[in-house]
Amino acid sequence: YETLKKDNPNLSLGTVYRNLSQLVDHGFIKKVSIPGCADRFDGHLHDHYHFVCDKCGEIYDIDSKSLNNINTSVESEFGLQITHTNISFRGICSKCKNN
């Protein structure tokens, strides 16, 4: 918003959120809600997970072959059909861990 506001001084935060909502509704982006964090919007539409650094607040996409089997395992074990997955991990990222 702040970056756009520099070039468009009349831009309101409400306009940005309405447009983000439209992009979510049309399937171009996903809304990511992580407890303790502000909602974020993600253009990576494939199944993946997130890692939140408790120190710097950065959110990382986690693409892991071993994690990709979780949905299939849960569906088989419990007789479910999973249509959406929202899993996040929390801890200290490698940048903060090394500082």
C-alpha positions in Angstrom: 0.0 0.0 0.0 2.7 2.5 1.0 4.6 1.9 -2.3 1.4 2.4 -4.4 0.4 5.4 -2.3 3.6 7.3 -3.4 2.5 7.3 -7.1 -1.3 7.4 -6.3 -1.8 9.9 -3.4 -5.6 9.5 -3.5 -5.4 5.7 -3.1 -7.2 4.5 0.0 -6.4 1.4 2.0 -10.1 0.3 1.6 -9.6 0.3 -2.2 -6.6 -1.9 -1.9 -8.4 -4.4 0.3 -11.5 -4.4 -2.0 -9.2 -5.2 -4.9 -7.4 -7.9 -3.0 -10.8 -9.4 -2.1 -11.8 -9.5 -5.7 -8.5 -11.2 -6.7 -9.2 -13.8 -4.0 -12.8 -14.3 -5.1 -11.6 -14.9 -8.7 -8.9 -17.3 -7.6 -5.8 -15.2 -8.6 -4.4 -15.1 -5.1 -5.1 -16.7 -1.7 -5.7 -15.0 1.6 -3.3 -16.4 4.2 -4.5 -16.1 7.8 -1.9 -17.1 10.4 -2.7 -16.6 14.1 -0.8 -13.7 15.6 0.0 -12.2 12.2 -1.8 -9.7 9.9 -3.5 -11.4 7.0 -1.3 -11.7 3.9 -2.0 -12.5 0.3 -0.2 -15.2 -1.6 0.2 -15.5 -5.3 1.5 -19.1 -5.0 -1.7 -21.0 -5.5 -0.2 -24.6 -5.4 -0.4 -26.4 -2.0 2.4 -25.3 0.2 3.0 -24.4 3.8 4.4 -21.4 5.7 7.0 -20.7 8.3 6.7 -17.6 10.5 9.8 -16.4 12.2 9.0 -15.4 15.8 12.0 -13.0 15.9 11.7 -10.9 12.7 8.1 -11.8 11.6 9.1 -12.8 8.1 6.9 -15.4 6.5 8.5 -18.0 4.2 6.9 -20.4 1.7 7.7 -24.0 2.5 7.6 -26.4 -0.5 8.6 -29.9 0.8 8.1 -33.2 -0.9 7.7 -35.0 2.5 4.9 -32.5 3.5 3.1 -32.9 0.2 2.0 -36.4 1.3 0.2 -35.1 4.4 -3.1 -34.4 2.6 -3.1 -37.8 1.0 -2.3 -39.6 4.3 -5.0 -37.7 6.2 -7.6 -38.3 3.5 -6.8 -42.1 3.5 -6.6 -42.5 7.3 -9.8 -40.6 8.1 -11.9 -41.0 5.0 -11.9 -37.3 4.2 -11.7 -35.2 1.1 -9.4 -32.2 1.7 -10.2 -29.1 -0.4 -8.0 -26.6 1.4 -4.9 -26.8 3.6 -3.6 -24.0 5.9 -0.6 -25.2 7.9 2.1 -23.0 9.3 5.2 -23.6 11.3 6.7 -21.1 13.8 10.2 -20.7 15.1 13.4 -18.8 14.3 14.5 -18.4 10.7 18.0 -19.2 9.5 18.9 -15.5 9.2 17.9 -14.7 12.8 19.4 -17.9 14.1 22.8 -17.0 12.6 22.7 -13.4 14.0 
